[in-house]
Amino acid sequence: MLAPPNIAWKKNKSMSRFWSAVVHGLTPYVPGEQPKLANLVKLNTNENPYGPSPKALEAMRAEVGDSLRLYPDPNADRLKAAIAEYHGVKPAQVFVGNGSDEVLGHTFLALLKHEKPLLFPDITYSFYPVYCGLYGVNYKTVPLTKSFEIRVEDYMVPNGGIIFPNPNAPTGCLLPLADIERLLEVNADSVVVVDEAYIDFGGESAVALVDRYPQLLVIHTLSKSRSLAGLRVGYAIGHPGLIDALTRVKDSFNSYPLDRFAIAGAAAAMEDRSYFEETCRKVVATRSRLVGELEALGFDVLPSAANFIFARHAGHEGAELTAKLRERSIIVRHFRNPARIAPFMRITVGTDAECDSLVAALKEVLATPV
Ligand SMILES: Cc1ncc(COP(=O)(O)O)c(C=O)c1O
């Protein structure tokens, strides 16, 4: 009889001796939890509380059939055309990938690895330093201001590239487009990447600037405003010369990052403007109601242009509130590091009913003596 695999595994205590040196040096990204329990109020990973466009679901259903024996289009032309049409750019200015995480990963390798350091905020999407570790990118973090904002003047120094999310994560704070343009005017010799994962919830997209600034790359995802986190689709828009670099990396890694469902579903989601606009409007309306209610409970909430808010309470630690919410089946995200953001909780804007449950739970927690 074969030994159960776990017994064989236990005998080999030092399997890491087979690892390459690169793997020994990695500090991988830790994604937000995806609990298997039902009946949770899940406000921890900035998913959209509304389902995907019915037209996207229909388009994916139509892909179930014999054609699945064939590889998908390696260039995802149908999807690129839909993205180009939505943004008013040419398909040659569009790159698509398996989630914007993959698009970001290719960008770090293709465009941001240079002798001079890549610059990004000290408080930002925590995947950025992970890509730097994976690809050996030299980087330097730039502190946010006291009020947790990006000050573009701080990036006007010699660099091998610049990247930041706009709105920033996990703060939700928005940098006005005019500031991005001021940065592009003085920073012509390295690539500036604006990660617009959350832009549809309250900001003006830098895609409007790509024709004037060839060094600008704008990255989007369908995981948030298009409610398709489970499909894994992201894209970049920029000068065809930048897109070419990304395609060279992609074709040296995986020719078919998007399957037939992803190409069809994402294209239909890009085309369904009215559903997209309606769901974004609902999220934004719930966000302003939630902010008002949390402020009434004594929370300090950073101004958010995203589908999440970043909130702290003078009388309670972020970790403590997160744990107490968890006891009440409500999951939000807490970051221990850097220490400056430890007092905060990052709360995804859910449905009105989910946010009502959150506010009711917080009222209860705040009313209970510590
Ligand atoms: C700022 C930012 N960029 C990119 C992503 C990645 O999104 P996805 O890989 O789902 O497209 C996230 C996910 O939370 C994010 O917060």
The ligand as a Gaussian input file, in Angstrom:
#p B3LYP/6-31G(d) Opt

LIG

0 1
 C       -3.900000      49.177000      -6.382000
 C       -4.184000      47.832000      -6.941000
 N       -3.681000      47.502000      -8.132000
 C       -3.901000      46.300000      -8.674000
 C       -4.673000      45.354000      -8.027000
 C       -4.825000      43.995000      -8.655000
 O       -6.066000      43.760000      -9.176000
 P       -6.363000      42.507000     -10.112000
 O       -5.133000      41.664000     -10.184000
 O       -7.510000      41.835000      -9.496000
 O       -6.691000      43.095000     -11.454000
 C       -5.225000      45.639000      -6.796000
 C       -6.034000      44.633000      -6.088000
 O       -6.560000      44.769000      -5.045000
 C       -4.974000      46.919000      -6.231000
 O       -5.460000      47.239000      -5.025000

